[in-house]
Amino acid sequence: MPRLPFFALVFLACDPAADTGDTAPLPVVPDLPTAGCGMAAYAWLPLEGMGQIVDDDEAEDLSLGAAAIDFVLESYGVTQFSPLPYDVRAWRLRYTTQDKGQPAEATMVLTLPAVDDGTVFPLVVFPHGTSGFTDMCAPSAGGLEENALPIVVAAMGYAVAAPDYLGMAGFGEPSGMLHPYLVPEATAVATLDSARAAANFVAAEQPGASVDLGRTVLWGGSEGGFAAVWSERYAAEYLPEASIAATVALVPPTDLTALAQAALAAPIEASAGLVGAWVGQHSWYAAPGHDLSEVLLDPIAEALPGEMMQSCSDFPSMEGLDTLEAVFQPSVLQAAADSALGDLDPWSCYLGLGDLHGARVPRGVDPPVLVVVSEADDLVVAATVRDSIPVLCGDGYDIDYLECAGASHTEGAVKSLPYQFEWVRDRLADIAQDPAEVCAVDVPFDCDQFLDIED
């Protein structure tokens, strides 16, 4: 059944029997599942209060001329994007969102092409990769290094909303919570509300430019790739005023259960990632009657949550641990060896709710999707994503799949940037995907060929 446009939903929400002078649209509340894994039930807050600007500050340190951005790129030997067409202005914004049915606030950086001629720009929502688990780790609290890619994208002619996640307030009142790492609902909600906040801010404060929510691109890498695919999943109900034109997911964990299985087979980067995921997930789902010592050895289970609230990467309880047996409970390793991770509730439930295939949130929008994977990645193990592509395509996704040969976790995302930009431009120009490439899982490609990098 086709979805009604947003204005029709608002119209139908009005009471036709009431006096015309007294009518007002009823609150729009998303029809989406909540809770899970033993949590207490809660209800969504109305969307009308979301994405409202609480505080804003022009970020002069992130506002650069096109020539300066060209110079920085050229200093790294990257020349194929030059000359960039736009200077960039940037703001740090704090905006309203929600968390488990309660009002919350989140932070972001908004970058815009510096124009005053009313140009309408597509909106790119650019959630970031893992940078930590607490407020001090928010990219909006950082400088050029932490916000370089959104600045470059804005200089190419896009409005860019670069949100922090819940538990990562870059400025203003502390969040008072641990970042709910790899939790779909918490991730998608704050990410989508950043799009709403960007549109609200530009409409109210920047009349010389305009953001087109009808051409919204979700684009992120690593944890940001997770945020992109899950924001797409929630978008139809949670951001109905937008139209998702494309989704770009770079080295995204699409199957947390399969990734956990790989992480528990041998000590790799994904093993530490699983520890962080279980700590962050349990802090949010908080299944009653369970604690971290069920899956992590006692000293780590006791110390790590506090360490993650105090630092972005320095966790003393994890230092020098190079075997799985030094980190995980024997029962967890045995369950993995027996291919029985599904029996480890609620921990398997936490992971399962982050598996994109078979998700309990129906896919209400159907944009083209680009997935980029790094062949030598041991943080988001390539095979776990590669194997999920046929399953996701069977669920109706139209995926362009690119695997960068020999690339490490971040290398695939960086080396394929020119291809990503071209792919996004084609989608925004309504150029159809090549049918021969849709859902084709080709052999790894030498992504060095995309970059014109001078020695």
C-alpha positions in Angstrom: 0.0 0.0 0.0 1.6 3.3 -1.0 2.5 5.8 1.8 0.5 9.0 2.0 2.6 12.1 1.8 3.4 13.9 5.0 0.9 16.8 4.5 -1.8 14.2 3.9 -1.0 12.5 7.2 -1.3 15.8 9.0 -4.6 16.5 7.2 -6.0 13.2 8.2 -4.9 13.7 11.8 -7.3 16.7 12.1 -10.7 16.0 13.7 -13.2 16.6 10.8 -16.1 17.0 13.3 -14.5 19.8 15.3 -15.1 23.5 14.6 -12.8 24.8 12.0 -11.5 27.6 14.1 -10.5 25.2 16.9 -8.9 22.4 15.0 -5.3 21.6 15.1 -3.4 18.6 13.8 -3.0 15.8 16.2 0.6 15.0 17.2 2.4 12.9 14.6 3.9 9.9 16.4 5.9 7.3 14.6 4.5 3.8 14.2 7.7 2.0 15.2 8.6 -0.7 17.7 10.3 0.3 21.0 12.1 -1.5 23.8 13.3 -5.0 23.4 15.5 -7.5 25.2 13.6 -7.3 28.4 13.3 -3.5 28.6 10.2 -1.8 30.1 7.8 -0.5 27.4 7.7 3.1 26.5 6.0 5.3 23.9 7.4 7.6 21.2 7.3 11.4 21.7 5.6 13.4 19.0 7.8 14.4 16.1 6.8 18.1 16.2 9.1 18.7 19.1 12.1 17.1 17.5 15.0 18.8 15.8 14.4 22.1 17.5 17.5 24.3 17.9 18.5 24.7 21.6 21.7 26.5 21.0 23.9 27.5 18.1 27.4 28.9 17.6 29.0 29.8 14.4 32.2 27.7 14.1 34.7 30.1 12.7 37.5 27.4 13.2 35.6 25.2 10.7 34.5 27.9 8.2 37.0 27.9 5.4 37.5 29.3 1.9 37.5 26.9 -1.0 41.1 27.8 -1.8 42.2 26.8 1.8 40.4 23.5 1.5 42.0 22.8 -1.8 45.4 23.6 -0.3 44.8 21.1 2.6 43.8 18.4 0.1 46.7 19.1 -2.1 49.1 18.9 0.9 48.1 15.3 1.1 48.6 14.8 -2.6 44.9 14.6 -3.4 44.2 16.8 -6.4 41.2 15.4 -8.3 38.6 17.4 -6.3 40.3 20.8 -7.0 39.2 23.5 -7.5 36.3 23.2 -5.1 33.4 25.4 -6.1 32.3 26.8 -2.7 33.6 28.4 0.5 32.2 26.8 3.6 30.4 28.2 6.7 30.0 26.0 9.7 27.9 26.0 13.0 27.8 23.9 16.1 24.2 23.2 16.9 22.5 21.6 19.9 19.0 20.2 19.1 16.1 18.3 20.6 15.7 14.6 20.1 14.4 11.7 22.3 15.7 8.7 24.1 13.5 5.8 25.2 10.4 8.1 25.2 12.0 10.9 27.1 13.2 14.3 25.8 16.9 14.5 25.1 19.4 16.8 23.4 22.2 16.1 21.0 24.9 18.1 19.2 26.1 18.3 15.6 28.2 20.4 13.2 26.3 21.9 10.2 28.4 22.9 7.2 26.9 24.9 4.3 28.2 26.2 1.0 28.7 30.0 1.6 26.0 31.5 -0.7 23.4 34.2 -0.3 21.5 33.7 -3.6 18.8 31.3 -2.3 20.5 28.2 -3.8 18.8 25.0 -2.7 21.3 22.3 -1.7 20.8 18.6 -1.2 21.3 17.5 2.4 23.9 15.0 3.3 23.6 13.4 6.8 27.1 12.4 7.8 27.2 10.3 11.0 30.7 9.7 12.2 32.8 6.6 12.8 33.6 5.4 16.3 35.5 8.1 18.2 34.8 7.1 21.8 31.9 6.6 24.1 31.4 9.9 26.0 31.0 13.6 25.6 34.6 14.5 25.3 34.9 12.2 22.2 32.2 14.1 20.2 33.6 15.3 16.8 31.7 18.5 17.2 34.0 19.3 20.2 37.0 18.9 17.9 38.5 20.9 15.1 39.4 20.5 11.4 40.8 16.9 11.7 37.6 15.6 13.3 35.4 17.5 10.8 37.4 17.4 7.6 35.2 15.3 5.4 31.9 17.2 6.1 33.8 20.4 5.2 35.0 19.0 1.9 31.5 17.6 1.1 30.0 21.1 1.8 32.6 22.7 -0.5 31.4 20.4 -3.2 27.9 21.8 -3.0 26.0 20.0 -0.3 24.5 21.0 3.0 26.0 18.6 5.6 24.5 17.6 9.0 27.3 15.8 10.9 25.6 14.6 14.2 27.2 13.3 17.3 25.5 10.4 18.9 23.5 10.2 22.2 26.0 10.2 25.0 28.4 12.3 23.1 27.4 16.0 23.7 30.0 18.1 22.1 29.0 21.3 24.0 26.5 22.5 26.5 25.1 20.4 29.3 26.8 17.0 29.8 24.8 14.0 28.5 25.2 12.1 31.7 25.1 8.8 29.9 27.4 6.3 28.1 27.0 6.3 24.4 24.7 3.5 23.3 27.2 1.9 20.9 25.6 0.0 18.0 22.1 0.3 19.2 19.9 0.9 16.2 17.0 3.0 17.7 19.2 5.3 19.7 21.6 5.8 16.7 18.9 6.4 14.1 16.7 8.7 16.1 19.5 11.3 16.9 20.8 11.0 13.4 17.5 11.7 11.7 16.7 14.5 14.1 20.0 16.2 13.0 18.5 16.4 9.5 15.4 18.1 10.9 17.6 20.4 12.9 19.6 21.4 9.9 16.5 22.2 7.9 15.0 24.2 10.8 18.2 26.2 11.4 18.8 27.1 7.8 15.1 28.1 7.3 15.2 30.4 10.4 18.7 31.7 10.3 20.2 31.5 6.8 17.7 32.9 4.3 20.4 33.0 1.6 20.5 29.2 1.4 18.0 26.4 1.5 18.2 22.7 2.4 16.2 20.3 0.3 15.0 17.4 2.5 13.5 16.0 -0.6 17.0 15.1 -1.7 18.6 13.7 1.5 21.6 11.4 1.4 22.6 9.2 4.3 26.4 8.7 4.2 28.7 7.3 6.8 31.6 5.0 7.5 32.1 2.2 10.1 29.8 3.1 13.0 28.6 5.9 10.7 27.8 3.2 8.1 25.7 1.4 10.8 24.0 4.8 11.5 23.3 5.3 7.8 21.6 2.0 7.1 19.6 2.1 10.3 18.6 5.7 9.8 17.3 4.7 6.4 15.3 1.9 8.1 13.7 4.3 10.5 13.3 7.2 8.0 9.8 6.5 6.6 8.2 6.8 10.0 10.6 9.0 11.9 11.5 11.6 9.2 8.4 11.4 6.9 9.0 15.0 5.6 12.2 13.9 3.9 12.9 11.8 0.8 16.0 9.6 1.0 17.7 9.8 -2.4 20.6 7.4 -1.6 22.4 5.7 1.2 26.2 5.2 1.3 27.4 2.8 3.9 31.2 2.4 4.2 32.6 -0.6 6.0 29.3 -1.0 7.9 28.6 -3.7 10.4 25.4 -5.2 8.8 25.3 -8.4 10.8 26.4 -8.0 14.4 25.8 -11.7 15.3 28.1 -12.9 12.5 30.7 -10.3 13.5 30.5 -11.4 17.1 31.1 -15.0 15.9 34.2 -13.9 14.1 35.4 -11.8 17.1 35.2 -14.8 19.4 37.0 -17.2 17.1 40.4 -15.4 17.3 41.7 -12.2 18.9 41.2 -9.5 16.2 40.2 -5.8 16.3 36.5 -7.0 16.2 37.1 -8.7 19.5 37.6 -5.3 21.2 34.8 -3.9 19.2 32.5 -6.6 20.6 33.5 -5.7 24.2 32.6 -2.0 23.5 29.3 -3.1 21.8 28.2 -5.2 24.8 29.1 -2.5 27.3 27.3 0.2 25.3 24.3 -1.9 24.4 23.8 -3.1 28.0 24.0 0.5 29.3 21.1 1.3 27.0 18.9 -1.9 27.0 19.8 -2.6 30.7 18.0 -6.0 30.6 16.9 -6.5 34.3 18.7 -9.2 36.3 21.8 -9.2 34.1 25.2 -7.6 34.3 28.4 -7.5 32.3 30.1 -10.2 34.3 28.0 -12.7 32.5 30.1 -12.2 29.4 33.3 -10.3 30.5 35.7 -11.4 33.2 35.0 -9.7 36.5 37.8 -7.1 36.6 36.9 -5.8 33.1 33.2 -5.9 33.7 33.6 -3.8 36.8 36.1 -1.3 35.5 35.4 -0.8 31.8 32.1 1.2 31.8 33.7 3.8 34.1 36.8 4.0 32.0 34.7 4.5 28.9 33.0 7.5 30.6 36.4 9.0 31.3 38.4 8.5 28.2 38.0 8.1 24.4 40.6 5.3 24.0 42.7 4.7 27.1 41.1 1.8 29.0 43.5 0.4 31.6 41.4 -2.7 32.3 42.0 -3.8 28.6 45.7 -3.0 28.4 48.0 -5.9 27.6 45.2 -8.4 27.0 46.0 -10.3 23.9 43.9 -13.5 24.3 40.2 -14.0 24.2 40.5 -16.0 27.5 41.8 -12.9 29.2 38.7 -10.9 28.3 35.6 -13.1 27.8 33.9 -15.6 30.2 34.5 -19.3 29.3 30.8 -19.8 28.7 30.8 -17.1 25.9 33.8 -18.7 24.2 32.2 -22.1 24.4 28.9 -20.8 23.0 30.8 -19.3 20.1 32.7 -22.6 19.5 29.4 -24.4 19.5 27.8 -21.9 17.2 25.3 -21.2 19.9 25.7 -17.5 20.5 21.9 -17.3 20.1 21.5 -18.9 23.5 23.3 -16.1 25.4 20.3 -13.9 26.1 20.1 -11.0 26.6 23.5 -10.5 24.9 22.5 -12.3 21.8 19.3 -10.2 21.7 21.4 -7.0 21.8 23.3 -8.2 18.8 20.3 -9.6 17.0 18.5 -6.2 17.1 21.5 -4.8 15.3 21.3 -7.4 12.5 20.0 -5.5 9.4 18.5 -8.6 7.8 15.2 -9.6 9.3 15.0 -6.3 11.2 11.8 -5.7 13.2 11.6 -2.2 11.7 10.1 -2.6 8.2 11.9 -0.8 5.3 9.5 1.9 4.4 11.8 3.7 1.9 13.7 2.1 -0.9 16.7 4.2 -2.1 19.7 2.8 -3.9 22.5 1.8 -1.5 26.2 1.8 -2.0 28.1 -0.6 0.3 31.9 -0.4 0.4 33.9 -3.1 2.2 37.6 -3.4 3.0 39.0 -6.9 2.1 41.6 -7.0 4.9 39.4 -5.4 7.6 39.5 -7.2 10.9 37.3 -4.7 12.7 34.3 -5.0 10.5 35.2 -8.4 9.0 34.6 -8.2 5.3 33.1 -11.7 5.0 30.3 -10.8 7.5 29.2 -7.9 5.3 29.8 -9.8 2.0 27.7 -12.7 3.1 24.9 -10.4 4.1 24.5 -8.8 0.7 22.5 -11.6 -1.0 20.3 -11.8 2.1 19.6 -8.1 2.1 19.0 -8.1 -1.7 16.5 -10.9 -1.1 14.8 -8.5 1.3 14.5 -5.9 -1.5 17.6 -3.8 -1.2 19.2 -2.5 -4.4 22.9 -2.6 -3.4 26.0 -1.6 -5.3 28.7 -3.5 -3.6 32.4 -2.6 -3.8 35.1 -4.5 -2.0 38.5 -2.8 -1.9 41.3 -5.4 -2.4 43.8 -5.6 0.4 42.5 -2.6 2.2 42.4 -2.2 5.9 39.3 -0.9 7.8 39.6 2.8 6.9 41.5 2.4 3.7 38.6 1.1 1.7 36.4 4.1 2.8 39.1 6.6 2.0 40.4 5.2 -1.3 36.9 4.9 -2.8 36.0 8.5 -2.1 36.0 9.6 -5.7 33.8 6.7 -6.6 31.4 7.6 -3.7 31.1 11.2 -4.9 30.4 10.2 -8.5 27.9 7.6 -7.3 26.0 10.1 -5.1 26.0 12.7 -7.9 24.4 10.2 -10.3 21.8 9.2 -7.8 20.8 12.8 -7.1 20.7 13.4 -10.9 18.2 10.4 -11.1 20.6 8.3 -13.1 19.6 4.7 -12.5 22.0 2.1 -11.1 23.6 -0.2 -13.6 21.4 -3.3 -13.4 24.4 -5.5 -14.0 26.0 -4.1 -10.8 23.0 -4.2 -8.5 23.4 -6.9 -5.9 26.5 -8.3 -7.7 29.2 -9.4 -5.2 32.2 -9.0 -7.4 35.8 -10.0 -6.6 37.8 -7.3 -4.7 38.8 -4.3 -6.7 42.0 -2.3 -6.5 40.6 0.9 -5.1 44.0 2.7 -5.5 42.8 3.3 -9.0 40.2 5.8 -7.8 42.8 8.1 -6.2 45.1 10.4 -8.0 47.6 10.7 -5.2 51.0 12.3 -5.9 54.1 10.6 -4.5 
